[in-house]
């Protein structure tokens, strides 16, 4: 998924919210979509670890592949959490916390990349999902209280 596609998806979701009769339903659908996205991201990180690291310009060493796979497991568990509960709010906030971890790891990896363009492309995709998480989590919390 390209950055423009992610941006378009977020724009569409915001547009859907503004024009929905039941904004709460839209927010829950977005949250469930984030749950499925989390599972897809996690599976990608586990199944395609080496190609992802190579695209980012990082040598797929044992430590890096282990960290990437562990992040994939975290993503899958967060997706399962969001999808398996009636109220996805805590699971979406867990994604926000995971986004902070991703940011720290990406910042460290940015200094070691040998392919800045590939690294920037993947970071852009990550930031698109981060934006969706950061929009969705507070909206869900506001409806919860």
N, C-alpha and C positions, 0 to 999 in steps of 0.2 A: 504494500500500500504506500503510495507516495504522500509526501507532505501535503500537496494540494488536495488529494482525496480525503485525508484526515481532516484538513481544514474545512472542506466542503461538508463532510459528515457532521462535524461539530456545528457548523452554521445551520445545516438542515435541522439538527436536533433543537437548537435554540429557536429557530423559526417555528418548528412544530410546537414548542412550548408556548410561544407567544400567541399561537392561533388555536391552541387546544381548549376544549371546553373543560377538561379535567386535567390541570397541570400536574397534579400528583401522579396520575397514571403515566404521563409522559416521563416524569422523573424516574419512576420505578422501571419503565421500559429502558431508559438510558442506563440505569444501574445494571439491569440484567444484561444489556448489551456489553457493558464493561466486564461483567462476569465472563461472558463468552470470549471477549477479546483477551482477557487475562489467561484463559485456558489455551487459546491459540498461541499467544506470545510464549507461554511457558513450554508448550510442546515444541515450538520452534527452537527455543533456547536449549532444550534437551536433545532434540533429534538432529539439529543442524548447528551444533556448537562450533565446530571448526570452520564451516563456511561463514558464519556470522563474524567470528573473530578475525578471519582473514579479510572479509569485506571492510571491517573496521580498521584494518591495517595493524592488527595485533598478532603476534606470534601465538599460535594455539598451544601453549605449554600446559603441563599438567595442572598447575595452580590456576591458570586462567580458565581452562575448560571446566575444572571443578567448581570454581566460583560461578561461572555462567550456568552450569547445570543446576547448582543449588538455587540460583535466582529463578530458574525455570520451575523448579519444584515449588518455590514460594508463590510464583504467579499462578500456577495451577491450583494450589490450595486456596488462594484468595478468590479465584474464580468459583471454585466449588463452594466456598463460604457464601459468596454473594448469591449464587443460584439456589442454594439449599435452605435459605431462610426467607420467611415471609417479609421481614424488614431487612433490606440489604444495606442499611446505613452503616453499621459497624464494619461490614466487609469492604465498603467503598472507602471508609476512612483508613482501613488497613492498607488498601491500595495506595492511598496518599502517603502513608508512612513508608511503604515500599518504594514509592517514587523518590523519596528523600534518599534512601539507600542507593537507588539507581544513580541519582545525581552525584553522590559522593564517588561512586565507583567510576562513573563516566569521566568525572573531573580528573581522577587519577590516571585513567587510561588515555585521556586526551594528550597528556605529556609524552606518551609512548607510541602513539600511532605513526605508522609509516605511510598511511593513505588518508590524508586529511579530508579529502572529498568524500570518501566512503564513510569515514567516521562521522562527518557532518550530516550525511544523509540519514544514517541510522539514528543519530542523536535527534534529528528533526522529527523522525517518526515517534521516538520516545516522547518528545516534548508535546506532540499532538495528543497522545493518550494522557499525559500528565495534565494538560489543559482540561480535558474532559473530566478527569478525576477531580480536579480542583474546582470545577463548576458544579459537578454533581453532588459531591459530599456535603457542602454547606446547605445546598437546597434541600437535600434529604433530611438533614438535621433540623432545619427550620420547620419542616412539615411534621417532624416527629414530636417537637415540643410545642 
